[in-house]
Structures are given as structure tokens and as C-alpha cells.
């Protein structure tokens, strides 16, 4: 049964499910940390992770008008902070 990406509504793709891409997963993670959702946790996100998320989101905004090829591959590691846990 298809699942839609909660970020953009596109059908999700493995291995990013329920998101359609690494990028959307990161955007969603950024939303959590920025308090868009209530997060019932007592663990504070560490500052480095927040910086990485903020960087990723700023880069994402810049990407809309900029060229995407180079940044896409470079960002891969940077915008997946949760993989480092
Ligand atoms: Zn998406």
C-alpha cells in the first residue's frame, strides 16, 4: 500500500520510507527540531546536529534557484544527521 511523503506528498521510496527522498526526510527532521511538532523527549538535540540541519535547510532554500547537481551529492552525508547516532 503506497505511502505518501509527509513532506511533499509524493509517493515514498525505499529506503527513505515514509519519505520520498533523503531530502524530504531531512526537512521533516528539521521541522521536529525547530518545534513545528511537539516532541515528547527529554533528549536535547546536540548543537552540531542542529547546525547541520540548519545548514541543510539553508542550502535547500538556495538550491531552489541554484544549480542542483553538485550540491546534491555533497549534501548527502551532511543532511542525514540521524545516521550518525
Ligand atoms: Zn518528499
PDB file of the backbone (N, CA, C, O) and the ligand in Angstrom, with CONECT records:
HET     ZN  A 101       1
ATOM      1  N   UNK A   1       0.854  -1.202   0.000  1.00  0.00           N
ATOM      2  CA  UNK A   1       0.000   0.000   0.000  1.00  0.00           C
ATOM      3  C   UNK A   1       0.882   1.242   0.000  1.00  0.00           C
ATOM      4  O   UNK A   1       1.737   1.401   0.871  1.00  0.00           O
ATOM      5  N   UNK A   2       0.679   2.104  -0.959  1.00  0.00           N
ATOM      6  CA  UNK A   2       1.578   3.260  -1.105  1.00  0.00           C
ATOM      7  C   UNK A   2       1.450   4.241   0.058  1.00  0.00           C
ATOM      8  O   UNK A   2       0.362   4.484   0.581  1.00  0.00           O
ATOM      9  N   UNK A   3       2.572   4.780   0.435  1.00  0.00           N
ATOM     10  CA  UNK A   3       2.611   5.784   1.494  1.00  0.00           C
ATOM     11  C   UNK A   3       3.072   7.085   0.869  1.00  0.00           C
ATOM     12  O   UNK A   3       4.005   7.109   0.066  1.00  0.00           O
ATOM     13  N   UNK A   4       2.413   8.157   1.244  1.00  0.00           N
ATOM     14  CA  UNK A   4       2.827   9.445   0.694  1.00  0.00           C
ATOM     15  C   UNK A   4       3.817  10.143   1.605  1.00  0.00           C
ATOM     16  O   UNK A   4       3.681  10.136   2.828  1.00  0.00           O
ATOM     17  N   UNK A   5       4.796  10.734   0.990  1.00  0.00           N
ATOM     18  CA  UNK A   5       5.807  11.506   1.705  1.00  0.00           C
ATOM     19  C   UNK A   5       5.123  12.617   2.500  1.00  0.00           C
ATOM     20  O   UNK A   5       4.408  13.436   1.922  1.00  0.00           O
ATOM     21  N   UNK A   6       5.336  12.656   3.828  1.00  0.00           N
ATOM     22  CA  UNK A   6       4.684  13.684   4.646  1.00  0.00           C
ATOM     23  C   UNK A   6       5.202  15.090   4.353  1.00  0.00           C
ATOM     24  O   UNK A   6       4.562  16.078   4.712  1.00  0.00           O
ATOM     25  N   UNK A   7       6.346  15.177   3.709  1.00  0.00           N
ATOM     26  CA  UNK A   7       6.919  16.492   3.420  1.00  0.00           C
ATOM     27  C   UNK A   7       6.330  17.095   2.154  1.00  0.00           C
ATOM     28  O   UNK A   7       5.918  18.254   2.151  1.00  0.00           O
ATOM     29  N   UNK A   8       6.289  16.319   1.085  1.00  0.00           N
ATOM     30  CA  UNK A   8       5.875  16.893  -0.193  1.00  0.00           C
ATOM     31  C   UNK A   8       4.687  16.175  -0.828  1.00  0.00           C
ATOM     32  O   UNK A   8       4.133  16.656  -1.816  1.00  0.00           O
ATOM     33  N   UNK A   9       4.289  15.029  -0.272  1.00  0.00           N
ATOM     34  CA  UNK A   9       3.101  14.355  -0.798  1.00  0.00           C
ATOM     35  C   UNK A   9       3.372  13.400  -1.944  1.00  0.00           C
ATOM     36  O   UNK A   9       2.459  12.739  -2.438  1.00  0.00           O
ATOM     37  N   UNK A  10       4.622  13.325  -2.366  1.00  0.00           N
ATOM     38  CA  UNK A  10       4.993  12.360  -3.399  1.00  0.00           C
ATOM     39  C   UNK A  10       4.988  10.957  -2.788  1.00  0.00           C
ATOM     40  O   UNK A  10       5.198  10.807  -1.584  1.00  0.00           O
ATOM     41  N   UNK A  11       4.754   9.948  -3.593  1.00  0.00           N
ATOM     42  CA  UNK A  11       4.809   8.593  -3.059  1.00  0.00           C
ATOM     43  C   UNK A  11       6.196   8.311  -2.501  1.00  0.00           C
ATOM     44  O   UNK A  11       7.206   8.686  -3.096  1.00  0.00           O
ATOM     45  N   UNK A  12       6.230   7.651  -1.361  1.00  0.00           N
ATOM     46  CA  UNK A  12       7.501   7.385  -0.708  1.00  0.00           C
ATOM     47  C   UNK A  12       8.309   6.343  -1.470  1.00  0.00           C
ATOM     48  O   UNK A  12       7.777   5.549  -2.246  1.00  0.00           O
ATOM     49  N   UNK A  13       9.602   6.377  -1.221  1.00  0.00           N
ATOM     50  CA  UNK A  13      10.520   5.471  -1.906  1.00  0.00           C
ATOM     51  C   UNK A  13      11.429   4.837  -0.858  1.00  0.00           C
ATOM     52  O   UNK A  13      11.961   5.536   0.003  1.00  0.00           O
ATOM     53  N   UNK A  14      11.610   3.521  -0.924  1.00  0.00           N
ATOM     54  CA  UNK A  14      12.604   2.878  -0.060  1.00  0.00           C
ATOM     55  C   UNK A  14      13.975   3.342  -0.516  1.00  0.00           C
ATOM     56  O   UNK A  14      14.142   3.563  -1.715  1.00  0.00           O
ATOM     57  N   UNK A  15      14.968   3.508   0.345  1.00  0.00           N
ATOM     58  CA  UNK A  15      14.901   3.214   1.771  1.00  0.00           C
ATOM     59  C   UNK A  15      14.507   4.428   2.605  1.00  0.00           C
ATOM     60  O   UNK A  15      14.780   4.477   3.805  1.00  0.00           O
ATOM     61  N   UNK A  16      13.875   5.394   1.977  1.00  0.00           N
ATOM     62  CA  UNK A  16      13.582   6.636   2.696  1.00  0.00           C
ATOM     63  C   UNK A  16      12.197   6.629   3.309  1.00  0.00           C
ATOM     64  O   UNK A  16      11.821   7.569   4.009  1.00  0.00           O
ATOM     65  N   UNK A  17      11.437   5.580   3.051  1.00  0.00           N
ATOM     66  CA  UNK A  17      10.078   5.496   3.532  1.00  0.00           C
ATOM     67  C   UNK A  17       9.987   5.949   4.990  1.00  0.00           C
ATOM     68  O   UNK A  17      10.845   5.547   5.775  1.00  0.00           O
ATOM     69  N   UNK A  18       9.025   6.744   5.402  1.00  0.00           N
ATOM     70  CA  UNK A  18       7.858   7.128   4.589  1.00  0.00           C
ATOM     71  C   UNK A  18       8.103   8.338   3.708  1.00  0.00           C
ATOM     72  O   UNK A  18       7.158   8.913   3.169  1.00  0.00           O
ATOM     73  N   UNK A  19       9.363   8.733   3.555  1.00  0.00           N
ATOM     74  CA  UNK A  19       9.626   9.899   2.724  1.00  0.00           C
ATOM     75  C   UNK A  19       9.957   9.473   1.305  1.00  0.00           C
ATOM     76  O   UNK A  19      10.170   8.291   1.034  1.00  0.00           O
ATOM     77  N   UNK A  20       9.998  10.453   0.393  1.00  0.00           N
ATOM     78  CA  UNK A  20      10.304  10.124  -0.995  1.00  0.00           C
ATOM     79  C   UNK A  20      11.787  10.264  -1.248  1.00  0.00           C
ATOM     80  O   UNK A  20      12.292   9.791  -2.266  1.00  0.00           O
ATOM     81  N   UNK A  21      12.488  10.906  -0.337  1.00  0.00           N
ATOM     82  CA  UNK A  21      13.908  11.149  -0.568  1.00  0.00           C
ATOM     83  C   UNK A  21      14.594  11.524   0.735  1.00  0.00           C
ATOM     84  O   UNK A  21      13.957  11.897   1.720  1.00  0.00           O
ATOM     85  N   UNK A  22      15.902  11.413   0.704  1.00  0.00           N
ATOM     86  CA  UNK A  22      16.731  11.833   1.818  1.00  0.00           C
ATOM     87  C   UNK A  22      16.422  13.284   2.184  1.00  0.00           C
ATOM     88  O   UNK A  22      16.353  13.656   3.355  1.00  0.00           O
ATOM     89  N   UNK A  23      16.243  14.067   1.159  1.00  0.00           N
ATOM     90  CA  UNK A  23      15.999  15.497   1.361  1.00  0.00           C
ATOM     91  C   UNK A  23      14.716  15.736   2.160  1.00  0.00           C
ATOM     92  O   UNK A  23      14.707  16.521   3.109  1.00  0.00           O
ATOM     93  N   UNK A  24      13.655  15.071   1.780  1.00  0.00           N
ATOM     94  CA  UNK A  24      12.393  15.265   2.491  1.00  0.00           C
ATOM     95  C   UNK A  24      12.493  14.749   3.925  1.00  0.00           C
ATOM     96  O   UNK A  24      11.919  15.339   4.840  1.00  0.00           O
ATOM     97  N   UNK A  25      13.211  13.663   4.120  1.00  0.00           N
ATOM     98  CA  UNK A  25      13.404  13.147   5.472  1.00  0.00           C
ATOM     99  C   UNK A  25      14.112  14.194   6.320  1.00  0.00           C
ATOM    100  O   UNK A  25      13.771  14.395   7.486  1.00  0.00           O
ATOM    101  N   UNK A  26      15.086  14.850   5.736  1.00  0.00           N
ATOM    102  CA  UNK A  26      15.851  15.862   6.468  1.00  0.00           C
ATOM    103  C   UNK A  26      15.001  17.082   6.766  1.00  0.00           C
ATOM    104  O   UNK A  26      15.088  17.666   7.846  1.00  0.00           O
ATOM    105  N   UNK A  27      14.194  17.457   5.815  1.00  0.00           N
ATOM    106  CA  UNK A  27      13.319  18.597   6.036  1.00  0.00           C
ATOM    107  C   UNK A  27      12.379  18.297   7.197  1.00  0.00           C
ATOM    108  O   UNK A  27      12.134  19.145   8.055  1.00  0.00           O
ATOM    109  N   UNK A  28      11.860  17.080   7.208  1.00  0.00           N
ATOM    110  CA  UNK A  28      10.942  16.709   8.273  1.00  0.00           C
ATOM    111  C   UNK A  28      11.653  16.707   9.614  1.00  0.00           C
ATOM    112  O   UNK A  28      11.113  17.177  10.615  1.00  0.00           O
ATOM    113  N   UNK A  29      12.856  16.183   9.627  1.00  0.00           N
ATOM    114  CA  UNK A  29      13.648  16.178  10.855  1.00  0.00           C
ATOM    115  C   UNK A  29      13.880  17.612  11.328  1.00  0.00           C
ATOM    116  O   UNK A  29      13.813  17.905  12.522  1.00  0.00           O
ATOM    117  N   UNK A  30      14.150  18.484  10.386  1.00  0.00           N
ATOM    118  CA  UNK A  30      14.352  19.892  10.725  1.00  0.00           C
ATOM    119  C   UNK A  30      13.104  20.489  11.353  1.00  0.00           C
ATOM    120  O   UNK A  30      13.190  21.292  12.283  1.00  0.00           O
ATOM    121  N   UNK A  31      11.944  20.093  10.842  1.00  0.00           N
ATOM    122  CA  UNK A  31      10.694  20.576  11.410  1.00  0.00           C
ATOM    123  C   UNK A  31      10.550  20.146  12.862  1.00  0.00           C
ATOM    124  O   UNK A  31      10.088  20.911  13.708  1.00  0.00           O
ATOM    125  N   UNK A  32      10.950  18.913  13.135  1.00  0.00           N
ATOM    126  CA  UNK A  32      10.865  18.424  14.511  1.00  0.00           C
ATOM    127  C   UNK A  32      11.726  19.267  15.425  1.00  0.00           C
ATOM    128  O   UNK A  32      11.285  19.705  16.487  1.00  0.00           O
ATOM    129  N   UNK A  33      12.947  19.488  15.005  1.00  0.00           N
ATOM    130  CA  UNK A  33      13.880  20.212  15.865  1.00  0.00           C
ATOM    131  C   UNK A  33      13.513  21.673  16.001  1.00  0.00           C
ATOM    132  O   UNK A  33      13.821  22.297  17.016  1.00  0.00           O
ATOM    133  N   UNK A  34      12.863  22.225  15.002  1.00  0.00           N
ATOM    134  CA  UNK A  34      12.533  23.644  15.089  1.00  0.00           C
ATOM    135  C   UNK A  34      11.229  23.849  15.854  1.00  0.00           C
ATOM    136  O   UNK A  34      10.764  24.981  15.992  1.00  0.00           O
ATOM    137  N   UNK A  35      10.640  22.768  16.352  1.00  0.00           N
ATOM    138  CA  UNK A  35       9.472  22.903  17.212  1.00  0.00           C
ATOM    139  C   UNK A  35       8.158  22.974  16.471  1.00  0.00           C
ATOM    140  O   UNK A  35       7.128  23.313  17.054  1.00  0.00           O
ATOM    141  N   UNK A  36       8.187  22.659  15.197  1.00  0.00           N
ATOM    142  CA  UNK A  36       6.943  22.661  14.444  1.00  0.00           C
ATOM    143  C   UNK A  36       6.016  21.564  14.977  1.00  0.00           C
ATOM    144  O   UNK A  36       4.796  21.722  15.020  1.00  0.00           O
ATOM    145  N   UNK A  37       6.624  20.462  15.377  1.00  0.00           N
ATOM    146  CA  UNK A  37       5.867  19.401  16.015  1.00  0.00           C
ATOM    147  C   UNK A  37       6.247  19.371  17.497  1.00  0.00           C
ATOM    148  O   UNK A  37       7.356  19.755  17.869  1.00  0.00           O
ATOM    149  N   UNK A  38       5.341  18.922  18.315  1.00  0.00           N
ATOM    150  CA  UNK A  38       5.686  18.727  19.715  1.00  0.00           C
ATOM    151  C   UNK A  38       6.476  17.422  19.830  1.00  0.00           C
ATOM    152  O   UNK A  38       6.030  16.367  19.379  1.00  0.00           O
ATOM    153  N   UNK A  39       7.636  17.515  20.432  1.00  0.00           N
ATOM    154  CA  UNK A  39       8.478  16.327  20.540  1.00  0.00           C
ATOM    155  C   UNK A  39       8.573  15.884  21.994  1.00  0.00           C
ATOM    156  O   UNK A  39       9.244  16.527  22.801  1.00  0.00           O
ATOM    157  N   UNK A  40       7.912  14.803  22.324  1.00  0.00           N
ATOM    158  CA  UNK A  40       7.960  14.328  23.708  1.00  0.00           C
ATOM    159  C   UNK A  40       9.243  13.567  23.989  1.00  0.00           C
ATOM    160  O   UNK A  40       9.275  12.337  23.942  1.00  0.00           O
ATOM    161  N   UNK A  41      10.295  14.310  24.279  1.00  0.00           N
ATOM    162  CA  UNK A  41      11.569  13.657  24.550  1.00  0.00           C
ATOM    163  C   UNK A  41      12.331  14.471  25.582  1.00  0.00           C
ATOM    164  O   UNK A  41      12.156  15.685  25.689  1.00  0.00           O
ATOM    165  N   UNK A  42      13.166  13.796  26.328  1.00  0.00           N
ATOM    166  CA  UNK A  42      13.988  14.544  27.265  1.00  0.00           C
ATOM    167  C   UNK A  42      15.417  14.677  26.746  1.00  0.00           C
ATOM    168  O   UNK A  42      16.290  15.232  27.414  1.00  0.00           O
ATOM    169  N   UNK A  43      15.633  14.159  25.549  1.00  0.00           N
ATOM    170  CA  UNK A  43      16.964  14.270  24.950  1.00  0.00           C
ATOM    171  C   UNK A  43      17.059  15.545  24.129  1.00  0.00           C
ATOM    172  O   UNK A  43      16.282  15.759  23.198  1.00  0.00           O
ATOM    173  N   UNK A  44      18.007  16.377  24.482  1.00  0.00           N
ATOM    174  CA  UNK A  44      18.223  17.594  23.715  1.00  0.00           C
ATOM    175  C   UNK A  44      19.037  17.244  22.475  1.00  0.00           C
ATOM    176  O   UNK A  44      20.027  16.517  22.569  1.00  0.00           O
ATOM    177  N   UNK A  45      18.632  17.750  21.323  1.00  0.00           N
ATOM    178  CA  UNK A  45      19.473  17.538  20.141  1.00  0.00           C
ATOM    179  C   UNK A  45      20.793  18.273  20.343  1.00  0.00           C
ATOM    180  O   UNK A  45      20.800  19.397  20.846  1.00  0.00           O
ATOM    181  N   UNK A  46      21.902  17.659  19.962  1.00  0.00           N
ATOM    182  CA  UNK A  46      23.138  18.387  20.216  1.00  0.00           C
ATOM    183  C   UNK A  46      23.383  19.458  19.165  1.00  0.00           C
ATOM    184  O   UNK A  46      22.871  19.403  18.047  1.00  0.00           O
ATOM    185  N   UNK A  47      24.172  20.418  19.563  1.00  0.00           N
ATOM    186  CA  UNK A  47      24.275  21.639  18.770  1.00  0.00           C
ATOM    187  C   UNK A  47      24.834  21.384  17.376  1.00  0.00           C
ATOM    188  O   UNK A  47      24.443  22.032  16.405  1.00  0.00           O
ATOM    189  N   UNK A  48      25.736  20.449  17.297  1.00  0.00           N
ATOM    190  CA  UNK A  48      26.322  20.133  15.988  1.00  0.00           C
ATOM    191  C   UNK A  48      25.253  19.614  15.040  1.00  0.00           C
ATOM    192  O   UNK A  48      25.234  19.956  13.858  1.00  0.00           O
ATOM    193  N   UNK A  49      24.383  18.799  15.563  1.00  0.00           N
ATOM    194  CA  UNK A  49      23.313  18.265  14.718  1.00  0.00           C
ATOM    195  C   UNK A  49      22.389  19.379  14.265  1.00  0.00           C
ATOM    196  O   UNK A  49      21.984  19.432  13.103  1.00  0.00           O
ATOM    197  N   UNK A  50      22.064  20.255  15.177  1.00  0.00           N
ATOM    198  CA  UNK A  50      21.203  21.372  14.818  1.00  0.00           C
ATOM    199  C   UNK A  50      21.849  22.221  13.735  1.00  0.00           C
ATOM    200  O   UNK A  50      21.195  22.626  12.774  1.00  0.00           O
ATOM    201  N   UNK A  51      23.134  22.484  13.901  1.00  0.00           N
ATOM    202  CA  UNK A  51      23.840  23.267  12.890  1.00  0.00           C
ATOM    203  C   UNK A  51      23.770  22.597  11.536  1.00  0.00           C
ATOM    204  O   UNK A  51      23.547  23.243  10.512  1.00  0.00           O
ATOM    205  N   UNK A  52      23.966  21.280  11.550  1.00  0.00           N
ATOM    206  CA  UNK A  52      23.936  20.543  10.284  1.00  0.00           C
ATOM    207  C   UNK A  52      22.562  20.651   9.644  1.00  0.00           C
ATOM    208  O   UNK A  52      22.438  20.795   8.428  1.00  0.00           O
ATOM    209  N   UNK A  53      21.533  20.581  10.477  1.00  0.00           N
ATOM    210  CA  UNK A  53      20.170  20.662   9.953  1.00  0.00           C
ATOM    211  C   UNK A  53      19.896  22.055   9.402  1.00  0.00           C
ATOM    212  O   UNK A  53      19.324  22.216   8.325  1.00  0.00           O
ATOM    213  N   UNK A  54      20.313  23.042  10.158  1.00  0.00           N
ATOM    214  CA  UNK A  54      20.087  24.418   9.713  1.00  0.00           C
ATOM    215  C   UNK A  54      20.834  24.669   8.408  1.00  0.00           C
ATOM    216  O   UNK A  54      20.301  25.271   7.476  1.00  0.00           O
ATOM    217  N   UNK A  55      22.080  24.194   8.358  1.00  0.00           N
ATOM    218  CA  UNK A  55      22.858  24.310   7.121  1.00  0.00           C
ATOM    219  C   UNK A  55      22.121  23.665   5.967  1.00  0.00           C
ATOM    220  O   UNK A  55      21.999  24.235   4.883  1.00  0.00           O
ATOM    221  N   UNK A  56      21.634  22.464   6.224  1.00  0.00           N
ATOM    222  CA  UNK A  56      20.971  21.717   5.168  1.00  0.00           C
ATOM    223  C   UNK A  56      19.740  22.472   4.678  1.00  0.00           C
ATOM    224  O   UNK A  56      19.468  22.526   3.478  1.00  0.00           O
ATOM    225  N   UNK A  57      19.017  23.041   5.600  1.00  0.00           N
ATOM    226  CA  UNK A  57      17.790  23.733   5.214  1.00  0.00           C
ATOM    227  C   UNK A  57      18.111  25.020   4.467  1.00  0.00           C
ATOM    228  O   UNK A  57      17.412  25.392   3.525  1.00  0.00           O
ATOM    229  N   UNK A  58      19.176  25.698   4.894  1.00  0.00           N
ATOM    230  CA  UNK A  58      19.573  26.913   4.185  1.00  0.00           C
ATOM    231  C   UNK A  58      20.042  26.564   2.783  1.00  0.00           C
ATOM    232  O   UNK A  58      19.722  27.249   1.812  1.00  0.00           O
ATOM    233  N   UNK A  59      20.799  25.495   2.700  1.00  0.00           N
ATOM    234  CA  UNK A  59      21.276  25.051   1.396  1.00  0.00           C
ATOM    235  C   UNK A  59      20.098  24.661   0.527  1.00  0.00           C
ATOM    236  O   UNK A  59      20.071  24.945  -0.671  1.00  0.00           O
ATOM    237  N   UNK A  60      19.144  24.021   1.130  1.00  0.00           N
ATOM    238  CA  UNK A  60      17.954  23.599   0.401  1.00  0.00           C
ATOM    239  C   UNK A  60      17.260  24.811  -0.218  1.00  0.00           C
ATOM    240  O   UNK A  60      16.872  24.778  -1.385  1.00  0.00           O
ATOM    241  N   UNK A  61      17.109  25.850   0.544  1.00  0.00           N
ATOM    242  CA  UNK A  61      16.479  27.053   0.020  1.00  0.00           C
ATOM    243  C   UNK A  61      17.286  27.641  -1.124  1.00  0.00           C
ATOM    244  O   UNK A  61      16.728  28.089  -2.126  1.00  0.00           O
ATOM    245  N   UNK A  62      18.601  27.637  -0.967  1.00  0.00           N
ATOM    246  CA  UNK A  62      19.467  28.171  -2.005  1.00  0.00           C
ATOM    247  C   UNK A  62      19.360  27.331  -3.271  1.00  0.00           C
ATOM    248  O   UNK A  62      19.464  27.836  -4.388  1.00  0.00           O
ATOM    249  N   UNK A  63      19.149  26.037  -3.062  1.00  0.00           N
ATOM    250  CA  UNK A  63      19.076  25.109  -4.194  1.00  0.00           C
ATOM    251  C   UNK A  63      17.938  25.402  -5.144  1.00  0.00           C
ATOM    252  O   UNK A  63      18.016  25.100  -6.335  1.00  0.00           O
ATOM    253  N   UNK A  64      16.898  25.981  -4.624  1.00  0.00           N
ATOM    254  CA  UNK A  64      15.715  26.197  -5.445  1.00  0.00           C
ATOM    255  C   UNK A  64      16.058  27.010  -6.689  1.00  0.00           C
ATOM    256  O   UNK A  64      15.547  26.753  -7.779  1.00  0.00           O
ATOM    257  N   UNK A  65      16.922  27.983  -6.506  1.00  0.00           N
ATOM    258  CA  UNK A  65      17.284  28.785  -7.669  1.00  0.00           C
ATOM    259  C   UNK A  65      18.652  28.429  -8.225  1.00  0.00           C
ATOM    260  O   UNK A  65      18.982  28.783  -9.357  1.00  0.00           O
ATOM    261  N   UNK A  66      19.449  27.726  -7.424  1.00  0.00           N
ATOM    262  CA  UNK A  66      20.807  27.431  -7.863  1.00  0.00           C
ATOM    263  C   UNK A  66      20.911  26.158  -8.664  1.00  0.00           C
ATOM    264  O   UNK A  66      19.904  25.535  -9.002  1.00  0.00           O
ATOM    265  N   UNK A  67      22.149  25.772  -8.969  1.00  0.00           N
ATOM    266  CA  UNK A  67      22.314  24.505  -9.669  1.00  0.00           C
ATOM    267  C   UNK A  67      22.288  23.393  -8.640  1.00  0.00           C
ATOM    268  O   UNK A  67      22.793  23.551  -7.528  1.00  0.00           O
ATOM    269  N   UNK A  68      21.703  22.276  -9.011  1.00  0.00           N
ATOM    270  CA  UNK A  68      21.454  21.244  -8.010  1.00  0.00           C
ATOM    271  C   UNK A  68      22.423  20.077  -8.037  1.00  0.00           C
ATOM    272  O   UNK A  68      22.607  19.420  -7.012  1.00  0.00           O
ATOM    273  N   UNK A  69      23.044  19.798  -9.159  1.00  0.00           N
ATOM    274  CA  UNK A  69      23.817  18.566  -9.284  1.00  0.00           C
ATOM    275  C   UNK A  69      24.934  18.459  -8.258  1.00  0.00           C
ATOM    276  O   UNK A  69      25.028  17.465  -7.539  1.00  0.00           O
ATOM    277  N   UNK A  70      25.776  19.473  -8.189  1.00  0.00           N
ATOM    278  CA  UNK A  70      26.943  19.415  -7.315  1.00  0.00           C
ATOM    279  C   UNK A  70      26.522  19.322  -5.854  1.00  0.00           C
ATOM    280  O   UNK A  70      27.051  18.498  -5.107  1.00  0.00           O
ATOM    281  N   UNK A  71      25.592  20.146  -5.450  1.00  0.00           N
ATOM    282  CA  UNK A  71      25.199  20.187  -4.054  1.00  0.00           C
ATOM    283  C   UNK A  71      24.501  18.910  -3.618  1.00  0.00           C
ATOM    284  O   UNK A  71      24.640  18.487  -2.471  1.00  0.00           O
ATOM    285  N   UNK A  72      23.764  18.302  -4.511  1.00  0.00           N
ATOM    286  CA  UNK A  72      23.032  17.102  -4.128  1.00  0.00           C
ATOM    287  C   UNK A  72      23.941  16.016  -3.578  1.00  0.00           C
ATOM    288  O   UNK A  72      23.668  15.452  -2.519  1.00  0.00           O
ATOM    289  N   UNK A  73      25.029  15.720  -4.299  1.00  0.00           N
ATOM    290  CA  UNK A  73      25.887  14.630  -3.847  1.00  0.00           C
ATOM    291  C   UNK A  73      26.682  15.053  -2.619  1.00  0.00           C
ATOM    292  O   UNK A  73      26.943  14.230  -1.741  1.00  0.00           O
ATOM    293  N   UNK A  74      27.060  16.289  -2.546  1.00  0.00           N
ATOM    294  CA  UNK A  74      27.838  16.749  -1.398  1.00  0.00           C
ATOM    295  C   UNK A  74      27.012  16.743  -0.121  1.00  0.00           C
ATOM    296  O   UNK A  74      27.512  16.412   0.954  1.00  0.00           O
ATOM    297  N   UNK A  75      25.776  17.105  -0.248  1.00  0.00           N
ATOM    298  CA  UNK A  75      24.924  17.202   0.933  1.00  0.00           C
ATOM    299  C   UNK A  75      24.579  15.849   1.529  1.00  0.00           C
ATOM    300  O   UNK A  75      24.258  15.746   2.713  1.00  0.00           O
ATOM    301  N   UNK A  76      24.646  14.824   0.713  1.00  0.00           N
ATOM    302  CA  UNK A  76      24.197  13.510   1.138  1.00  0.00           C
ATOM    303  C   UNK A  76      24.512  13.183   2.578  1.00  0.00           C
ATOM    304  O   UNK A  76      23.610  12.870   3.355  1.00  0.00           O
ATOM    305  N   UNK A  77      25.775  13.251   2.945  1.00  0.00           N
ATOM    306  CA  UNK A  77      26.156  12.882   4.296  1.00  0.00           C
ATOM    307  C   UNK A  77      25.712  13.944   5.299  1.00  0.00           C
ATOM    308  O   UNK A  77      25.272  13.628   6.404  1.00  0.00           O
ATOM    309  N   UNK A  78      25.832  15.168   4.905  1.00  0.00           N
ATOM    310  CA  UNK A  78      25.579  16.253   5.840  1.00  0.00           C
ATOM    311  C   UNK A  78      24.134  16.340   6.313  1.00  0.00           C
ATOM    312  O   UNK A  78      23.868  16.674   7.468  1.00  0.00           O
ATOM    313  N   UNK A  79      23.215  16.041   5.425  1.00  0.00           N
ATOM    314  CA  UNK A  79      21.818  16.256   5.793  1.00  0.00           C
ATOM    315  C   UNK A  79      21.159  15.035   6.379  1.00  0.00           C
ATOM    316  O   UNK A  79      19.936  14.994   6.510  1.00  0.00           O
ATOM    317  N   UNK A  80      21.950  14.033   6.737  1.00  0.00           N
ATOM    318  CA  UNK A  80      21.396  12.849   7.389  1.00  0.00           C
ATOM    319  C   UNK A  80      21.986  12.691   8.781  1.00  0.00           C
ATOM    320  O   UNK A  80      22.585  11.660   9.084  1.00  0.00           O
ATOM    321  N   UNK A  81      21.827  13.689   9.623  1.00  0.00           N
ATOM    322  CA  UNK A  81      22.476  13.651  10.933  1.00  0.00           C
ATOM    323  C   UNK A  81      22.043  12.456  11.768  1.00  0.00           C
ATOM    324  O   UNK A  81      22.814  11.970  12.596  1.00  0.00           O
ATOM    325  N   UNK A  82      20.844  11.983  11.568  1.00  0.00           N
ATOM    326  CA  UNK A  82      20.372  10.881  12.390  1.00  0.00           C
ATOM    327  C   UNK A  82      21.086   9.568  12.079  1.00  0.00           C
ATOM    328  O   UNK A  82      21.001   8.618  12.856  1.00  0.00           O
ATOM    329  N   UNK A  83      21.782   9.510  10.957  1.00  0.00           N
ATOM    330  CA  UNK A  83      22.529   8.301  10.646  1.00  0.00           C
ATOM    331  C   UNK A  83      23.779   8.174  11.507  1.00  0.00           C
ATOM    332  O   UNK A  83      24.356   7.093  11.626  1.00  0.00           O
ATOM    333  N   UNK A  84      24.189   9.282  12.103  1.00  0.00           N
ATOM    334  CA  UNK A  84      25.439   9.245  12.866  1.00  0.00           C
ATOM    335  C   UNK A  84      25.217   8.681  14.255  1.00  0.00           C
ATOM    336  O   UNK A  84      26.184   8.399  14.963  1.00  0.00           O
ATOM    337  N   UNK A  85      23.971   8.509  14.665  1.00  0.00           N
ATOM    338  CA  UNK A  85      23.728   8.039  16.016  1.00  0.00           C
ATOM    339  C   UNK A  85      24.131   6.577  16.202  1.00  0.00           C
ATOM    340  O   UNK A  85      23.986   6.031  17.295  1.00  0.00           O
TER     341      UNK A  85
HETATM  342 ZN    ZN A 101       9.009  14.192  -0.408  1.00  0.00          ZN
END
